[in-house]
């Protein structure tokens, strides 16, 4: 089976992010989790879907990508919709 994670080019956490521990929120109040991130201070361009503005990626998906069980593709820019 081949699994491909698709991400917007506006928040390319897997293709351009890095795997590290980071805060789950920009205010640095929540716990730190290991995930692919763009950094908790990253502010992407305005897009329509709120979850796509988040700086990190699910720890489960991040672990699958880190262990090379899934692939990642950045397909489009959401701001162009």
Biotite code that builds the C-alpha atoms (Angstrom):
import biotite.structure as struc

atoms = struc.array([
    struc.Atom([0.000, 0.000, 0.000], chain_id="A", res_id=1, res_name="UNK", atom_name="CA", element="C"),
    struc.Atom([1.242, 3.509, -0.819], chain_id="A", res_id=2, res_name="UNK", atom_name="CA", element="C"),
    struc.Atom([-0.022, 6.403, 1.330], chain_id="A", res_id=3, res_name="UNK", atom_name="CA", element="C"),
    struc.Atom([0.559, 10.005, 0.230], chain_id="A", res_id=4, res_name="UNK", atom_name="CA", element="C"),
    struc.Atom([-0.108, 12.901, 2.587], chain_id="A", res_id=5, res_name="UNK", atom_name="CA", element="C"),
    struc.Atom([-1.189, 15.981, 0.634], chain_id="A", res_id=6, res_name="UNK", atom_name="CA", element="C"),
    struc.Atom([-0.481, 19.408, 2.052], chain_id="A", res_id=7, res_name="UNK", atom_name="CA", element="C"),
    struc.Atom([-1.012, 22.968, 0.949], chain_id="A", res_id=8, res_name="UNK", atom_name="CA", element="C"),
    struc.Atom([2.004, 24.904, -0.275], chain_id="A", res_id=9, res_name="UNK", atom_name="CA", element="C"),
    struc.Atom([1.048, 27.684, 2.176], chain_id="A", res_id=10, res_name="UNK", atom_name="CA", element="C"),
    struc.Atom([1.894, 25.499, 5.189], chain_id="A", res_id=11, res_name="UNK", atom_name="CA", element="C"),
    struc.Atom([4.342, 22.821, 3.938], chain_id="A", res_id=12, res_name="UNK", atom_name="CA", element="C"),
    struc.Atom([5.018, 21.153, 7.285], chain_id="A", res_id=13, res_name="UNK", atom_name="CA", element="C"),
    struc.Atom([6.214, 17.813, 5.915], chain_id="A", res_id=14, res_name="UNK", atom_name="CA", element="C"),
    struc.Atom([8.007, 18.934, 2.769], chain_id="A", res_id=15, res_name="UNK", atom_name="CA", element="C"),
    struc.Atom([9.718, 22.025, 4.243], chain_id="A", res_id=16, res_name="UNK", atom_name="CA", element="C"),
    struc.Atom([9.329, 21.682, 8.001], chain_id="A", res_id=17, res_name="UNK", atom_name="CA", element="C"),
    struc.Atom([11.523, 19.855, 10.478], chain_id="A", res_id=18, res_name="UNK", atom_name="CA", element="C"),
    struc.Atom([10.900, 17.096, 13.046], chain_id="A", res_id=19, res_name="UNK", atom_name="CA", element="C"),
    struc.Atom([11.291, 18.468, 16.560], chain_id="A", res_id=20, res_name="UNK", atom_name="CA", element="C"),
    struc.Atom([9.564, 19.162, 19.853], chain_id="A", res_id=21, res_name="UNK", atom_name="CA", element="C"),
    struc.Atom([7.557, 22.390, 19.762], chain_id="A", res_id=22, res_name="UNK", atom_name="CA", element="C"),
    struc.Atom([4.678, 24.027, 21.559], chain_id="A", res_id=23, res_name="UNK", atom_name="CA", element="C"),
    struc.Atom([1.226, 23.171, 20.273], chain_id="A", res_id=24, res_name="UNK", atom_name="CA", element="C"),
    struc.Atom([0.200, 26.835, 20.320], chain_id="A", res_id=25, res_name="UNK", atom_name="CA", element="C"),
    struc.Atom([1.764, 30.145, 19.338], chain_id="A", res_id=26, res_name="UNK", atom_name="CA", element="C"),
    struc.Atom([1.335, 31.461, 22.904], chain_id="A", res_id=27, res_name="UNK", atom_name="CA", element="C"),
    struc.Atom([3.584, 28.660, 24.204], chain_id="A", res_id=28, res_name="UNK", atom_name="CA", element="C"),
    struc.Atom([1.075, 27.754, 26.913], chain_id="A", res_id=29, res_name="UNK", atom_name="CA", element="C"),
    struc.Atom([0.300, 24.185, 25.884], chain_id="A", res_id=30, res_name="UNK", atom_name="CA", element="C"),
    struc.Atom([2.540, 21.130, 26.068], chain_id="A", res_id=31, res_name="UNK", atom_name="CA", element="C"),
    struc.Atom([5.357, 20.416, 23.659], chain_id="A", res_id=32, res_name="UNK", atom_name="CA", element="C"),
    struc.Atom([4.930, 17.515, 21.234], chain_id="A", res_id=33, res_name="UNK", atom_name="CA", element="C"),
    struc.Atom([7.285, 15.937, 18.726], chain_id="A", res_id=34, res_name="UNK", atom_name="CA", element="C"),
    struc.Atom([5.988, 16.672, 15.239], chain_id="A", res_id=35, res_name="UNK", atom_name="CA", element="C"),
    struc.Atom([6.883, 18.170, 11.884], chain_id="A", res_id=36, res_name="UNK", atom_name="CA", element="C"),
    struc.Atom([6.747, 21.918, 12.376], chain_id="A", res_id=37, res_name="UNK", atom_name="CA", element="C"),
    struc.Atom([7.348, 25.253, 10.760], chain_id="A", res_id=38, res_name="UNK", atom_name="CA", element="C"),
    struc.Atom([8.013, 26.763, 14.208], chain_id="A", res_id=39, res_name="UNK", atom_name="CA", element="C"),
    struc.Atom([5.419, 28.034, 16.704], chain_id="A", res_id=40, res_name="UNK", atom_name="CA", element="C"),
    struc.Atom([6.033, 31.612, 15.555], chain_id="A", res_id=41, res_name="UNK", atom_name="CA", element="C"),
    struc.Atom([5.239, 30.783, 11.888], chain_id="A", res_id=42, res_name="UNK", atom_name="CA", element="C"),
    struc.Atom([2.309, 32.783, 10.525], chain_id="A", res_id=43, res_name="UNK", atom_name="CA", element="C"),
    struc.Atom([1.180, 31.538, 7.114], chain_id="A", res_id=44, res_name="UNK", atom_name="CA", element="C"),
    struc.Atom([-0.586, 33.713, 4.555], chain_id="A", res_id=45, res_name="UNK", atom_name="CA", element="C"),
    struc.Atom([-4.328, 34.125, 5.127], chain_id="A", res_id=46, res_name="UNK", atom_name="CA", element="C"),
    struc.Atom([-6.239, 31.091, 3.916], chain_id="A", res_id=47, res_name="UNK", atom_name="CA", element="C"),
    struc.Atom([-9.805, 29.919, 4.262], chain_id="A", res_id=48, res_name="UNK", atom_name="CA", element="C"),
    struc.Atom([-9.449, 26.776, 6.388], chain_id="A", res_id=49, res_name="UNK", atom_name="CA", element="C"),
    struc.Atom([-8.401, 27.452, 9.977], chain_id="A", res_id=50, res_name="UNK", atom_name="CA", element="C"),
    struc.Atom([-6.670, 24.103, 10.585], chain_id="A", res_id=51, res_name="UNK", atom_name="CA", element="C"),
    struc.Atom([-4.387, 24.726, 7.639], chain_id="A", res_id=52, res_name="UNK", atom_name="CA", element="C"),
    struc.Atom([-2.910, 27.743, 9.462], chain_id="A", res_id=53, res_name="UNK", atom_name="CA", element="C"),
    struc.Atom([-1.506, 25.586, 12.277], chain_id="A", res_id=54, res_name="UNK", atom_name="CA", element="C"),
    struc.Atom([2.319, 25.512, 12.468], chain_id="A", res_id=55, res_name="UNK", atom_name="CA", element="C"),
    struc.Atom([2.620, 21.807, 13.323], chain_id="A", res_id=56, res_name="UNK", atom_name="CA", element="C"),
    struc.Atom([1.331, 18.507, 12.066], chain_id="A", res_id=57, res_name="UNK", atom_name="CA", element="C"),
    struc.Atom([-0.323, 15.688, 13.991], chain_id="A", res_id=58, res_name="UNK", atom_name="CA", element="C"),
    struc.Atom([2.298, 13.748, 16.009], chain_id="A", res_id=59, res_name="UNK", atom_name="CA", element="C"),
    struc.Atom([0.904, 10.486, 14.592], chain_id="A", res_id=60, res_name="UNK", atom_name="CA", element="C"),
    struc.Atom([1.206, 11.610, 10.951], chain_id="A", res_id=61, res_name="UNK", atom_name="CA", element="C"),
    struc.Atom([4.619, 13.115, 11.751], chain_id="A", res_id=62, res_name="UNK", atom_name="CA", element="C"),
    struc.Atom([5.872, 9.795, 13.157], chain_id="A", res_id=63, res_name="UNK", atom_name="CA", element="C"),
    struc.Atom([4.599, 7.878, 10.122], chain_id="A", res_id=64, res_name="UNK", atom_name="CA", element="C"),
    struc.Atom([6.429, 10.276, 7.799], chain_id="A", res_id=65, res_name="UNK", atom_name="CA", element="C"),
    struc.Atom([9.599, 10.255, 9.912], chain_id="A", res_id=66, res_name="UNK", atom_name="CA", element="C"),
    struc.Atom([9.666, 6.428, 9.753], chain_id="A", res_id=67, res_name="UNK", atom_name="CA", element="C"),
    struc.Atom([9.040, 6.574, 5.968], chain_id="A", res_id=68, res_name="UNK", atom_name="CA", element="C"),
    struc.Atom([5.673, 4.764, 6.109], chain_id="A", res_id=69, res_name="UNK", atom_name="CA", element="C"),
    struc.Atom([4.011, 7.576, 4.131], chain_id="A", res_id=70, res_name="UNK", atom_name="CA", element="C"),
    struc.Atom([5.053, 10.116, 1.484], chain_id="A", res_id=71, res_name="UNK", atom_name="CA", element="C"),
    struc.Atom([4.216, 13.819, 1.249], chain_id="A", res_id=72, res_name="UNK", atom_name="CA", element="C"),
    struc.Atom([3.261, 16.033, -1.674], chain_id="A", res_id=73, res_name="UNK", atom_name="CA", element="C"),
    struc.Atom([2.587, 19.770, -1.689], chain_id="A", res_id=74, res_name="UNK", atom_name="CA", element="C"),
    struc.Atom([0.038, 20.195, -4.451], chain_id="A", res_id=75, res_name="UNK", atom_name="CA", element="C"),
    struc.Atom([-1.417, 23.677, -4.508], chain_id="A", res_id=76, res_name="UNK", atom_name="CA", element="C"),
    struc.Atom([-1.553, 27.095, -2.924], chain_id="A", res_id=77, res_name="UNK", atom_name="CA", element="C"),
    struc.Atom([-4.755, 27.548, -0.950], chain_id="A", res_id=78, res_name="UNK", atom_name="CA", element="C"),
    struc.Atom([-4.633, 31.334, -1.282], chain_id="A", res_id=79, res_name="UNK", atom_name="CA", element="C"),
    struc.Atom([-5.141, 30.927, -5.010], chain_id="A", res_id=80, res_name="UNK", atom_name="CA", element="C"),
    struc.Atom([-8.605, 29.398, -4.529], chain_id="A", res_id=81, res_name="UNK", atom_name="CA", element="C"),
])
